[in-house]
Amino acid sequence: MKAAGLDALTHSYVTLGIDQDVFAVSVTLVREILDCQTIARLPHAPPYLLGIIDVRGLTVPVIDLRRKLGFAQGESTFASRILVLEFPVRERRIVLGLQCDRVFDVAELATVDLESAPDVGVAWKSEYIRAIGRWRNGFVIIFDMERLFTSDEFAYLDGLL
């Protein structure tokens, strides 16, 4: 089944790794990619919210993508990166950082080769998956950033800015 809502013949994605899995974010959403740095912790923050960083005078919340996706907590390494993203949510634009284990490169994926998240017959959180593609002899999961976070989570993040 082909994914809905994808209209370009090919589209560029920044590919990133969490554990052994590969995910992707549309290159149009990526402001910059940073080495990991000191993150100011926030008291009583949700477990997936590492804290905030300064990016050229802008306060940016940083999300631990491992924890957000339900992976075991990991340590930052030399390869770990923070993707600073900007994307629309309702009437405004959200800027946030996603800490991941590594960033690979930019991949060009053909729209006709992208599929919707599979129906596995049981309940699982697939609403944040925009599409699944094939890349480097494996799969890449393309995020739908507006659905990766709930309305309450966006309201919390919005309160930080």
Secondary structure as GFF3:
##gff-version 3
##sequence-region A 1 161
A	DSSP	beta_strand	10	18	.	.	.	ID=ss1
A	DSSP	beta_strand	21	26	.	.	.	ID=ss2
A	DSSP	three_ten_helix	27	29	.	.	.	ID=ss3
A	DSSP	beta_strand	30	35	.	.	.	ID=ss4
A	DSSP	beta_strand	49	55	.	.	.	ID=ss5
A	DSSP	beta_strand	58	64	.	.	.	ID=ss6
A	DSSP	alpha_helix	65	68	.	.	.	ID=ss7
A	DSSP	beta_strand	81	89	.	.	.	ID=ss8
A	DSSP	beta_strand	92	100	.	.	.	ID=ss9
A	DSSP	beta_strand	102	110	.	.	.	ID=ss10
A	DSSP	three_ten_helix	111	113	.	.	.	ID=ss11
A	DSSP	beta_strand	129	135	.	.	.	ID=ss12
A	DSSP	beta_strand	138	143	.	.	.	ID=ss13
A	DSSP	alpha_helix	145	148	.	.	.	ID=ss14
A	DSSP	alpha_helix	151	160	.	.	.	ID=ss15
###
